[in-house]
Amino acid sequence: MDSPGGLRTFYIASFFLRLISKSLSDEENLKLFGKCNNPNGHGHNYKVIVTVRGEIDPVSGMVINLTHLKECMQEAIMEPLDHKNLDKDVPYFAEVVSTTENVAVFIWENLKNLLPVGTLYKVKVYETDQNIVVYKGEETISEK
């Protein structure tokens, strides 16, 4: 008999960005994003927690091979984002505001393409200990 299970692991990645919307004036961007709209940008050490779920394989005893999950996270998170200027080095953010919400969506979409169908459950991105975004596909929860 198969049993439902879950697995969670995390990475710490450093990103640099400037919150700016091309749809807004300089004054509107400053009012909306405050110090995060600094023309010279700013950075954070983001903690990204990925949760997968599914049936526990009766042979391996795992929902997913942890080595495979970490390889997927390396490809989906660390390679495209770590030590990068999101706005200049990551094509996705050329047209998308580099908020933590959009970082979570970017990570979700990358992981969804690498993991077995239906196993990705949640991406949780800590910008700080107080600013946290949880993304579950179309179901998003911001914790502030």
Backbone as CSV, one residue per row, in Angstrom:
resi,resn,N_x,N_y,N_z,CA_x,CA_y,CA_z,C_x,C_y,C_z
1,MET,0.840,-1.183,0.000,0.000,0.000,0.000,0.882,1.242,0.000
2,ASP,0.614,2.182,-0.915,1.377,3.411,-0.990,0.923,4.366,0.108
3,SER,1.880,5.161,0.579,1.586,6.133,1.618,1.953,7.522,1.138
4,PRO,1.116,8.538,1.443,1.475,9.898,1.067,2.607,10.387,1.970
5,GLY,3.485,11.173,1.392,4.587,11.711,2.167,5.041,13.027,1.586
6,GLY,5.989,13.634,2.259,6.520,14.908,1.797,7.979,15.035,2.168
7,LEU,8.657,15.954,1.491,10.065,16.212,1.725,10.302,17.685,1.505
8,ARG,11.107,18.273,2.385,11.413,19.695,2.276,12.917,19.872,2.400
9,THR,13.495,20.725,1.539,14.910,21.063,1.641,15.081,22.515,1.218
10,PHE,16.256,23.083,1.474,16.413,24.503,1.179,17.809,24.837,0.682
11,TYR,17.904,26.025,0.074,19.152,26.642,-0.353,19.131,28.091,0.087
12,ILE,20.307,28.670,0.252,20.456,30.106,0.489,21.101,30.673,-0.771
13,ALA,20.505,31.706,-1.345,21.041,32.328,-2.550,21.084,33.837,-2.354
14,SER,22.084,34.477,-2.914,22.238,35.935,-2.835,21.831,36.550,-4.164
15,PHE,20.856,37.473,-4.124,20.403,38.157,-5.334,20.576,39.654,-5.129
16,PHE,20.732,40.353,-6.214,20.827,41.810,-6.229,19.742,42.314,-7.166
17,LEU,19.047,43.383,-6.788,17.946,43.851,-7.611,17.606,45.297,-7.307
18,ARG,16.763,45.839,-8.142,16.144,47.146,-7.905,14.670,46.988,-8.226
19,LEU,13.810,47.275,-7.273,12.378,47.197,-7.535,11.968,48.434,-8.325
20,ILE,11.535,48.178,-9.552,11.113,49.263,-10.440,10.119,48.711,-11.453
21,SER,9.028,49.434,-11.641,8.036,49.064,-12.639,8.133,50.042,-13.799
22,LYS,8.288,49.519,-15.009,8.372,50.364,-16.197,7.046,51.075,-16.463
23,SER,5.989,50.626,-15.803,4.668,51.235,-15.982,4.474,52.475,-15.116
24,LEU,5.428,52.738,-14.215,5.297,53.853,-13.273,6.375,54.900,-13.506
25,SER,6.090,56.127,-13.083,7.086,57.200,-13.136,8.129,56.977,-12.043
26,ASP,9.220,57.716,-12.093,10.243,57.627,-11.052,9.647,57.926,-9.678
27,GLU,8.789,58.942,-9.617,8.166,59.318,-8.347,7.234,58.216,-7.839
28,GLU,6.451,57.642,-8.731,5.536,56.567,-8.344,6.303,55.323,-7.893
29,ASN,7.406,54.994,-8.580,8.229,53.860,-8.173,8.807,54.092,-6.785
30,LEU,9.308,55.279,-6.541,9.888,55.583,-5.228,8.827,55.494,-4.142
31,LYS,7.630,56.006,-4.418,6.556,55.950,-3.438,6.128,54.510,-3.157
32,LEU,6.039,53.688,-4.209,5.590,52.310,-4.063,6.650,51.415,-3.421
33,PHE,7.889,51.521,-3.875,8.926,50.579,-3.458,9.903,51.138,-2.412
34,GLY,9.848,52.449,-2.137,10.710,53.043,-1.106,12.181,52.772,-1.360
35,LYS,12.905,52.414,-0.284,14.354,52.227,-0.399,14.729,51.072,-1.329
36,CYS,13.805,50.185,-1.605,14.082,49.069,-2.523,14.134,49.530,-3.976
37,ASN,13.787,50.809,-4.216,13.862,51.404,-5.548,15.181,52.172,-5.727
38,ASN,16.111,52.023,-4.823,17.410,52.693,-4.906,17.995,52.500,-6.310
39,PRO,18.366,53.571,-7.005,18.926,53.442,-8.357,20.158,52.532,-8.428
40,ASN,20.875,52.392,-7.332,22.048,51.515,-7.300,21.690,50.084,-6.907
41,GLY,20.418,49.830,-6.626,19.968,48.490,-6.272,20.240,48.128,-4.821
42,HIS,19.907,46.913,-4.480,20.144,46.378,-3.144,20.098,44.856,-3.235
43,GLY,20.539,44.188,-2.203,20.568,42.735,-2.250,20.119,42.103,-0.952
44,HIS,19.867,40.823,-1.032,19.470,40.023,0.121,20.095,38.641,-0.007
45,ASN,20.181,37.951,1.100,20.464,36.528,1.106,19.124,35.837,1.299
46,TYR,18.581,35.295,0.233,17.266,34.678,0.250,17.384,33.218,0.665
47,LYS,16.486,32.792,1.517,16.376,31.375,1.851,15.193,30.835,1.061
48,VAL,15.431,29.785,0.284,14.384,29.188,-0.543,14.149,27.762,-0.060
49,ILE,12.920,27.500,0.387,12.540,26.168,0.839,11.582,25.574,-0.190
50,VAL,11.910,24.388,-0.641,11.079,23.686,-1.619,10.489,22.456,-0.948
51,THR,9.178,22.286,-1.089,8.480,21.122,-0.551,7.882,20.326,-1.699
52,VAL,8.155,19.035,-1.690,7.543,18.124,-2.660,6.677,17.135,-1.888
53,ARG,5.731,16.549,-2.575,4.891,15.544,-1.923,4.453,14.511,-2.937
54,GLY,4.059,13.390,-2.429,3.605,12.314,-3.289,3.587,11.015,-2.513
55,GLU,3.427,9.951,-3.230,3.405,8.631,-2.611,4.826,8.199,-2.271
56,ILE,4.979,7.589,-1.130,6.275,7.051,-0.728,6.485,5.748,-1.489
57,ASP,7.556,5.704,-2.257,7.867,4.518,-3.046,8.157,3.360,-2.103
58,PRO,7.478,2.223,-2.275,7.685,1.103,-1.348,9.083,0.488,-1.451
59,VAL,9.755,0.653,-2.575,11.091,0.083,-2.745,12.158,0.999,-2.163
60,SER,12.121,2.285,-2.533,13.156,3.223,-2.078,12.834,3.837,-0.724
61,GLY,11.554,3.874,-0.368,11.142,4.517,0.876,11.129,6.034,0.770
62,MET,11.192,6.576,-0.459,11.263,8.023,-0.654,10.124,8.516,-1.539
63,VAL,9.753,9.774,-1.330,8.819,10.453,-2.219,9.561,10.813,-3.505
64,ILE,10.784,11.287,-3.349,11.662,11.633,-4.465,13.089,11.465,-3.962
65,ASN,13.969,11.079,-4.840,15.368,10.938,-4.470,15.914,12.315,-4.111
66,LEU,16.432,12.469,-2.905,16.922,13.759,-2.425,18.046,14.297,-3.306
67,THR,18.897,13.427,-3.811,19.970,13.871,-4.705,19.386,14.495,-5.966
68,HIS,18.354,13.866,-6.508,17.699,14.416,-7.705,17.045,15.765,-7.390
69,LEU,16.379,15.874,-6.246,15.750,17.136,-5.859,16.798,18.235,-5.749
70,LYS,17.915,17.943,-5.111,18.963,18.960,-4.961,19.553,19.357,-6.315
71,GLU,19.694,18.398,-7.229,20.177,18.720,-8.581,19.192,19.652,-9.291
72,CYS,17.906,19.369,-9.146,16.878,20.216,-9.746,16.907,21.617,-9.148
73,MET,17.075,21.701,-7.831,17.131,23.009,-7.171,18.376,23.781,-7.623
74,GLN,19.482,23.089,-7.777,20.703,23.734,-8.267,20.450,24.351,-9.639
75,GLU,19.809,23.596,-10.516,19.547,24.070,-11.874,18.477,25.166,-11.912
76,ALA,17.455,25.053,-11.071,16.319,25.977,-11.114,16.526,27.244,-10.299
77,ILE,17.392,27.177,-9.269,17.553,28.307,-8.359,18.968,28.877,-8.413
78,MET,19.924,28.042,-8.067,21.282,28.541,-7.882,21.930,29.002,-9.190
79,GLU,21.842,28.196,-10.224,22.505,28.567,-11.482,21.947,29.853,-12.085
80,PRO,20.629,30.008,-12.181,20.150,31.247,-12.800,20.132,32.467,-11.884
81,LEU,20.116,32.274,-10.545,19.877,33.405,-9.651,21.023,33.774,-8.708
82,ASP,21.749,32.809,-8.206,22.720,33.084,-7.136,23.834,34.018,-7.615
83,HIS,24.076,35.056,-6.818,25.093,36.072,-7.088,24.865,36.760,-8.435
84,LYS,23.587,37.001,-8.742,23.222,37.671,-9.988,22.446,38.950,-9.682
85,ASN,22.539,39.885,-10.611,21.663,41.046,-10.602,20.420,40.607,-11.362
86,LEU,19.332,40.375,-10.655,18.140,39.810,-11.281,17.671,40.635,-12.480
87,ASP,17.705,41.943,-12.332,17.174,42.826,-13.371,18.034,42.845,-14.629
88,LYS,19.312,42.560,-14.494,20.220,42.646,-15.641,20.711,41.292,-16.136
89,ASP,20.804,40.312,-15.253,21.402,39.021,-15.614,20.392,37.911,-15.879
90,VAL,19.140,38.104,-15.497,18.124,37.052,-15.642,17.051,37.567,-16.608
91,PRO,17.012,37.041,-17.824,16.079,37.551,-18.843,14.622,37.643,-18.384
92,TYR,14.173,36.710,-17.557,12.793,36.710,-17.058,12.432,38.048,-16.406
93,PHE,13.395,38.645,-15.702,13.114,39.864,-14.956,13.321,41.143,-15.769
94,ALA,13.605,41.010,-17.048,13.715,42.190,-17.908,12.359,42.879,-18.033
95,GLU,11.283,42.095,-17.987,9.927,42.634,-18.130,9.054,42.399,-16.901
96,VAL,9.594,41.714,-15.891,8.828,41.389,-14.685,9.515,42.037,-13.491
97,VAL,8.758,42.733,-12.657,9.331,43.373,-11.472,9.890,42.291,-10.551
98,SER,11.108,42.481,-10.085,11.822,41.447,-9.323,11.441,41.415,-7.836
99,THR,10.143,41.387,-7.578,9.662,41.251,-6.201,9.892,39.813,-5.734
100,THR,9.814,39.610,-4.452,9.962,38.257,-3.906,8.847,37.354,-4.424
101,GLU,7.653,37.914,-4.618,6.549,37.138,-5.182,6.922,36.596,-6.566
102,ASN,7.495,37.455,-7.397,7.868,37.032,-8.741,9.081,36.114,-8.743
103,VAL,9.965,36.266,-7.773,11.073,35.316,-7.626,10.508,33.927,-7.323
104,ALA,9.517,33.861,-6.441,8.891,32.580,-6.101,8.239,31.952,-7.330
105,VAL,7.562,32.747,-8.140,6.928,32.239,-9.361,8.000,31.714,-10.322
106,PHE,9.086,32.464,-10.490,10.183,32.050,-11.369,10.749,30.697,-10.932
107,ILE,10.991,30.562,-9.636,11.534,29.309,-9.101,10.533,28.172,-9.316
108,TRP,9.266,28.411,-9.019,8.214,27.396,-9.206,8.203,26.896,-10.651
109,GLU,8.174,27.833,-11.593,8.095,27.455,-13.009,9.322,26.652,-13.426
110,ASN,10.503,27.048,-12.974,11.722,26.306,-13.295,11.679,24.898,-12.711
111,LEU,11.297,24.799,-11.445,11.247,23.484,-10.796,10.179,22.586,-11.394
112,LYS,9.036,23.164,-11.709,7.922,22.393,-12.271,8.355,21.680,-13.558
113,ASN,9.247,22.313,-14.310,9.726,21.727,-15.561,10.766,20.633,-15.345
114,LEU,11.333,20.545,-14.144,12.395,19.583,-13.868,11.952,18.391,-13.024
115,LEU,10.970,18.597,-12.162,10.534,17.557,-11.228,9.447,16.678,-11.844
116,PRO,9.277,15.470,-11.322,8.174,14.628,-11.794,6.834,15.358,-11.633
117,VAL,5.962,15.181,-12.597,4.658,15.859,-12.608,3.920,15.618,-11.301
118,GLY,3.408,16.725,-10.724,2.584,16.631,-9.533,3.321,16.539,-8.213
119,THR,4.668,16.518,-8.218,5.383,16.388,-6.942,5.670,17.728,-6.286
120,LEU,5.818,18.797,-7.064,6.116,20.102,-6.476,4.896,20.600,-5.727
121,TYR,5.071,20.895,-4.445,3.946,21.320,-3.610,4.033,22.795,-3.237
122,LYS,5.228,23.244,-2.841,5.315,24.607,-2.321,6.733,25.143,-2.480
123,VAL,6.820,26.438,-2.819,8.080,27.176,-2.820,7.905,28.308,-1.817
124,LYS,8.798,28.361,-0.854,8.742,29.387,0.185,10.037,30.196,0.117
125,VAL,9.923,31.508,-0.092,11.087,32.368,-0.248,11.105,33.375,0.896
126,TYR,12.186,33.316,1.674,12.410,34.275,2.751,13.297,35.388,2.221
127,GLU,12.740,36.583,2.061,13.550,37.751,1.728,14.286,38.197,2.986
128,THR,13.538,38.210,4.078,14.067,38.448,5.422,13.301,37.508,6.351
129,ASP,13.612,37.552,7.636,12.856,36.740,8.593,11.409,37.196,8.701
130,GLN,11.139,38.443,8.288,9.797,38.995,8.424,9.034,39.066,7.106
131,ASN,9.727,38.998,5.974,9.086,39.062,4.664,9.253,37.723,3.963
132,ILE,8.157,36.985,3.879,8.173,35.615,3.377,7.056,35.461,2.353
133,VAL,7.369,34.821,1.240,6.352,34.527,0.228,6.251,33.017,0.071
134,VAL,5.027,32.519,0.083,4.748,31.110,-0.163,3.996,31.036,-1.483
135,TYR,4.488,30.187,-2.392,3.826,30.041,-3.687,3.525,28.572,-3.938
136,LYS,2.259,28.312,-4.276,1.790,26.949,-4.559,1.092,26.958,-5.912
137,GLY,1.829,27.260,-6.942,1.195,27.376,-8.245,0.328,28.608,-8.279
138,GLU,-0.919,28.435,-8.542,-1.830,29.596,-8.628,-2.260,30.100,-7.255
139,GLU,-1.983,29.354,-6.205,-2.393,29.715,-4.846,-1.215,30.362,-4.130
140,THR,-1.249,31.692,-3.927,-0.127,32.413,-3.333,-0.534,33.032,-2.016
141,ILE,0.390,32.938,-1.041,0.169,33.511,0.274,1.398,34.324,0.638
142,SER,1.231,35.607,0.935,2.354,36.417,1.406,2.297,36.486,2.924
143,GLU,3.400,36.224,3.564,3.493,36.326,5.028,4.424,37.488,5.328
144,LYS,3.908,38.520,6.008,4.749,39.686,6.323,4.622,40.031,7.781
